[in-house]
Amino acid sequence: MRLICFNVNSWPPTAKNAAMSVTSATALSAAAAASKPAQARATSAALARWLSERLDADVLCLQETKVSERKLAEIKELAVLKGYESFWSCSRPPRTGYSGTAIFCRSPKWSPTRCAEEEVLPATHIFDHIPGGEAAVEALGLGPSLLSPPSYEGEGRFLEVELGEDLTLINVYVPNAGDREADGGVRAGVKVAFLRALRRRVDEILAQASKEGKNRGVVLCGDLNLAAAREDVCLKFDFDGLYSPEEMSALRALMAPPMVDAFRRLHPEATAGSAEGQRGFTVWDQRSNARSRDDGLRIDFFLVSDNLRLARCEVVADIPWPWSDHAALLLEIEEAPPEALASGGGGATAAAASSAAAGAPPSSPPAPPSPPPSSSLASRPLLVRPPPPHEPVPQSSIKHPRWQPDPRQPTIAALFGAAGKKRVAGGGAVAAEAAKKKKEEK
């Protein structure tokens, strides 16, 4: 199972860039010339290709979508994609078009079985997802009962879905602490409360699964707006001055067992002292072109329960840098082999049975048998098991090549023909000439 987490810093422009990266400018221009619906269909088809072929994503979790509910209805071609169901948590008035999260799930293999949940934080609202299924998503925000205004109610910072009997997925965009001195630490207080609420929710999910005898895994991903340790921050930055002790305490609690930082588990060698492009950073300051020097931080995470088998966790290197100040993060979780399903049990149970048949003791206690998957679930559910005491850590490098313009992406000249070429060639001179002519006409 391939999951991708990406703070897109506004979905509409990023989605359009993604669509143009897998199709020709001529095709999009021809569709636009035909009609607006034809343009929308062509853009949607290209975006679906980018998601299913270029990223090969089973699940895509977005943060900072900056799409209001009203805007979402106007750009359905960027949300209704063939082969996927999408779920959206949008910010609401008075801060529309701000923050926001979304989840795309490959359909029908990973169609969620439940997308509405109990109240986790003090305030909730429900926003139905884009057509393609019958479930609703509950968007959770921090209400005024937690702290005095300004609050984070209705900012669309939380989405939770259940992917079958094996996995609960939580997608979050943690509030930024802002200027602690200017607001007296109010925003930092809300951030800490948000992190603590996330930990409570994780504990509730795991406790309920244990009560029901299920070996359920949990994945919490997103932009946490915090770096976990000194090795996650460029050496040029003062790590000790970045966050308050309360913020760091709340983050450590969120990452406490049985939750595991997937990237750090698989890449202990990727630190701030590593070579450029191998530090595992996920965000950079675009204004100072810091990404070209890899002067960044690692604040985007996959936190997973330790009963999931991790295959890979990597920074996605082939998404052009200008699309966002964040990099995308990839997580691969192993799935149960077909032979395990044929035996009628989960992966861990089947492995234990095979070991017993061979006359050898099982390497770990067998997990409780999972109920058979429903027709809407994947034919190969996730493989969950109790972790061994000393799991080997694979060593691999992370490549972050310096960004080069993609020759497949259309230029202004290609999109607008002769007029575009004139604008590119003339630059400010063309605008100055037009202004002078307008003044003479007056």
C-alpha positions, 0 to 999 in steps of 0.5 A: 500500500502506497500512501503519500503525504503532501502539504501543497500550499494551495491545491488548485495551482498545484493540481493544474501543474500536476495535470500539465506535467503528464499531458501536452499543452496542445491537448489542454489548449484544444480542450479549452478551445472546444468548451469549458466542460471539455477543458475540465474533463481533460484536466481531470483525466490528466490529474488522475493519470498523475496520481495513479501513474506518476505517483502510483498512490493508493492514498494521497493526503493533502494539507493546506489545500486552501479550498473553501466549500464554495470553491470546491464546487467550482473546481470539481475537475480537481477533486473528482478523479477517475479511480479515486474517491476524495474527502475534504475538510474545508475552512469555513467563514470567516476564514474561507480558503485557508488551511484545509485537508483532503484525502484521495483513496484509490477506488474500490480497492481502498474505499473507506468503510467509515469516514464519520467519527465520534467527536474528538475535539470540542467543535465539529462540522460535517461536510459531505465528500465529493460524489463517488461514495455514500459516506460523510466526513467529519471535519474537526476543529478546536472550538471556543470552549478550549481557549478564548478567541482567536480559535481554530474552529472550522479550519479543516485541520483534521480528517479520519478514515477507516480503510477496512478492518486493518487500518485507521488513517488520520490526516492533520495540519497542525496549527502554527504557533505564530508570534508567541510574543505578539499574541501572548502565546495564545496560538501556541496554546491552541497548537499544544491542545491540538497535539494532545487531542490527537494523542487522545484520539490515537489512544481511543482507536487503539483501546477500542481495537484491543477491546474488540480483539482486533489488531488494527494499525494506525497511521497519522500523517501530515504537517505537524509544524514541529521538528522532532529533534536537533537532527531534523533541523538545518545546522544553521538554525537555532533548534533550541529557540524554535519551539517552546518546551510545551510544544516539544512535550506535546509532540513527544507524547504524540510520538510515544509508543506504540507510535513510531516515526516511520522515516526515522525508523528506516533512515537513522542516517539522514540527519542535519549533518548529512550531505545535501539532499540526504538530510530528509528535510521536508520544508524550506524557505522559498524566498531565500532559495533555501531548498537549493542548499538543502537548508530546511527542516523535517516537519512532515511525518508519517507516525505509525503504530508499531504493528504495521510492517514498513517497507519504505518511507522516502522524501519524494524527489520528482515533484518540481520544487516551485509547486510548494515549499514542502516536499511530499513524503511516501510511505509503503506498508506491506500487504498480506500475500495472497497465500495468507488470504487463501488460508483464511487468516491474516498475515501474522496468523498464516505465518505462525501456522506455516512455522508451526507446520515446519516444526519451528516455533513462531517468531512472534505471538500470532495476531487474532484472526481478522474478519473477512474483508467486505466487497468494498475493501482491498483483496489484499488487506494490510499485514499487521503483527506484533513487532519483533524486539530488534527489527533490522533497520534497512539502510538507504539513501535519499536523493534530492536532485536540484530541480531542473525545469521539466521539458514536458511542461508548457511555457507561456509562449507555448500556451499563448502563442504569438501573444505569449512570445511577445509578452515574454520577449518584451517584458516590462517594455510592452506594458510601458508602451501600452500605458503610454499609448493609453495616456496619449489617447486620453 
